[in-house]
Amino acid sequence: MNLRGAGLAYRAGGKLILDGVDCAVPAGTVTGLLGPNGSGKTSLLQLLAAVAAPNAGSVLLDGSDLRRLPRKERARRLALVEQSAATDLPLTVLDAVLLGRLPYRSLLAGTSGEDLDIARRCLADVGLDAFADRRYSTLSGGERQRVQLAKALAQEPDVLLLDEPTNHLDINAQLSAMELVRNLAAGGVAVLAALHDINIAAAYCDQVIVLHQGRVAAAGPTDGVLTPALIRRVYGVDAVVLEHPVTGRPLVALSPLPQESQPPSLPDSAPIGASASSPPREPSASPAL
């Protein structure tokens, strides 16, 4: 199951947030969505999940227009985990996860034994099986994040969209969450995760899409995209890319640029993936993304 965005543009509050974004999330891969604050990552996830409507462009799920699919079918095939999901309802943790089973039930049908088994298994997958009877409102931010991931897993989606899935999590929980995401991809799920931590992306993502000022600055295999030049241009910091001594994956050491060396911003007229001086696109560019 492949998800693709084509020529996506999005405005909010009179401001252009995304401009001509093309992206693809292939089945069986973990794709990282990177970029500074305000680059459009959350907006892109909302467009790809059909939570928001683009001003231009389309979102295709295996070639079909996602927004034309019935809502229940969309919820069976695609799940979005947002950064926060507060609720005043007196739900237990198990109740919150069972909400992920709604696309598989009629309005009048009760919770089945299968639904309960799936919900409990998903709680175990995120390490919260002992929390089933706890009130959701009493959980910490990190625990709520893991419950929301379990709820998305209970939807049994083919495509999983994650907005800062490691937010609020301690280091052990971050690594556990990303290991779970990798296992889902190994089972054929298409995963797109917006991440702030470049090294989490370097360690776990097969490919990355980097947004800068609402446009795609580079996209492709992780080790090809995360170059010192790209990181300097997009994030305005110096970077040295090393090889992790255990995994062999990229490991990025960051340091601030001197003030006089801050890179210029991309002009509004710059083509997608080009810098202000229009050098060749980063060697990460891939026609598949």
N, C-alpha and C positions, 0 to 999 in steps of 0.2 A: 504494500500500500504506500504510494508515494504522494507527498503533498508538495504543491508548487504554487508560488505566488508570481504573477506576471504583471509587470508594469504598475505596481501598486503605488498609489498616491493617497495621502490622507491629510486632512486639515482638521484642526481643533482650535476653537477660540479665535478664528481668523488667521491662524498661523499654519504654515505648511510644515507638517511633522515628518512625512515621508514623501519622497519624490522619485518616482520611477524605479521602485525596488523590484528586482527579479531575485528569486531564491528558490531553492529546492531542498526537500528533506526526504532522502531516499529511505526505503524500508531497510531495516537491519543495520542502521547506522546511528551514531550519536553525533549530532551537529551542534556546535556551540555558536551562540549568537552573542557577539562581543561588541563593545563600543562604550565610549564615555557616557556619563549621565546626560540625558537629554538627546541622545542620538536617535531615539525612536524604537528601542528594543521592545518595550512593553506594548507600544502601539502596533508594531508589526505582529506580535503574538496575538493580539486581540483581533486583528484582521484575519490572520491565518486560522483562528478558531471561530470565525464568523460571529464574534461578540460585537465587533464594530464593522461598519460597512465602509469600503474604500470609496474615495471620490473618483478614482480611476483605477483600472486594472481589474484583475480577477484572481480568485483562489480556486485551484483545481485539485481535487482528490481523485487520483487515478483517472485524470482526464475529465471528470465531471465537475461542474460548477458547484462548489461546496454550499453556497447559499441557497441553491435550488433543492437541496436534499431536505426531506422532512426532519424536523428538529430531533425527534427521537432517534432516527437513523444516524444523524450527525453525532449524537451523544454516544451511540454504540461504537462508532468508528474513530472518534477523536475526543481526547480529554485535555483540558487546560488546568494547570495548577498555578494559581495566581500568588502574588507575594504575600497577601494576607486575606483571611476570610473570617471576619468577626461575625458573631451571631449572638442575639439575645435569647434565642430559643433554649429551653432547658434540655439540651440534647446530651446523651451520653456519647462517649467516643465511638462506641459501636453503632449507635444511631447515625452519627455523622458519616461514618464509612458506608452504611447501608444506603445513604442517599445516592451513592454511585450505582446502585442496582435499579434505580427508578426507570431507566430506559428499557429495562427488560420486563417491566410489570405493567399491567393495566392499572387504571386509576383505582379500581375497586379491589384489586388483588392485594392480599396481605403478604408479609415477608415469608418466603419459603425457606425450607431447610437448606436448599442449595444457596440461596442468598446469604444466609447466616454463615455457611461454611466458607464461601468466597470472601466475605467481609472479614472473618476471623483470620483467614489465611493471609489476606492483605495487611492486616494489622501486624501479624507475625513477621511479614516481609520487611516492614519498616521498624521492627523492634519494639512494638507497643502492644503486644498481645496481652500483657498484664494490665493494660490501661482500659480495657473494654468497657468497664462499668464506671469509669471516672466521668465527671461532668466536663464537657468540652471547654466550658468557660473558665475552668480552674487551671487549664494547662498553660505552660510557658509558650513563648513565641515559637521556639524550636519544636516543641512537642506538637503544637497546632500545625506547623508546617508538615510534619511527618504524617499527621492524621489526614491532611488534605491530599498528600501523595497517595496514601492508602485508599482514600475515596476514589481518586482517579484510576488507580489500579483495579478497583472493583468494577469500573466501567468496562474492563477488558478491551481497551481501545487498540486500534491498529496504529494510531498516531498519538504521541504524547508530547504536549507542549508544556514547558516548565519555565516559570518566571522566577529567577533567582532561587532555585531549589535548595541551595546551601545557606540561604539567608537565615540568621538566628541559630544556626547549628554549630555545635562545638566541632573540633577537628575530627574526632572519631566518627561523629554522626555525619559530617560532610562526606568523608571517604566512604562510609557505608551506603549513603544515599547514591553516590555516583557509581559504586560497584553494582548496586541494584539496577540503576539505569543502564549500565553496560550489559548486564544479564538480560534485560528486556530487549535491548537491541539485538543481542545474540539470538533471541527467539523470534526475530523478524519485525519487531516494533520499530517504527520510525520515530526518533526522539529529536526534538529541538529544545535546547536549554539556553535561556539567557543567563549569562554568567558575568560577574564582575572580576572574578579571580582568574587572571590569565593562566596561572599555573594549574588550576583545576581543569581548565579547558585543554591545556597542553597535555595533561596526564590522561584525560578520559575521552576526548573528542576525536572522532575519525576525521572530521572536517570542521571548518569554522566559517562563519559569515561575519564580517566586521562592518558595522555601520558607523558612519561619521557624518554628522550634520544631515541626517535623514537619507543618506545615500549609501550604496554598497561601496566601501573603499577597497575591499578585497574579499575573495571567497575561494575556497578550495581545501586541499588536504592541510591538516593542521601544521605539519612541519614546514610546509611551503609558505603558508600565510604568515605565521608568527616570526617575521624577520625583524631585526633591529630597525631597519628603515621604516617598515610599516608601523611598528609600535611608536617610534619617534614621531611620525607624521600624524597619527591618529590621537595618541595619548599625550604627546608632548613630554616624553621622558626618554632617557637613555636606557638601552636594554642590551644585555649580552645573553645570547641563547646558547645554553650548554646542553650536554647530554646527561640525563639522569643516570647516576652510577649503578642503579639497580634495575630500572625498567628500560633504559635506553630511550625513553621519551624525551621531548624537549623540556628543558628547565630554564626559566627566564629569570635573570637577575636584573632588577630595576634600580635606577637611581635618577634623581631629578636633573633636568637640564639647567645649565646656567641661564639666568634671566635673558641675557642677550642672545641666547641660542634658541629661544622658543620658536617653533615652526609657525609659519603663517597659516591662517584658516583657509579652507577651500572656498573659492568664490562660488556664488550661486550658479554661475554659468558653467562650472566645471563639469565634464561628463562623469558619469558614474565610474568610480574606480580610479580617477585621475587626480593628481595633486594640482596645486595652483600653477606649477610650472609644466604640468602634463608630461612627467617622465613616463617610461614604459610601465604598464601595470605590473604590480607585484607578481613575482613568479608563481603566486598562489592562484592566479585567476584560473577558473575552471568552467568550461562550457556547461557542466552539469549543474552549476549552482546559479 
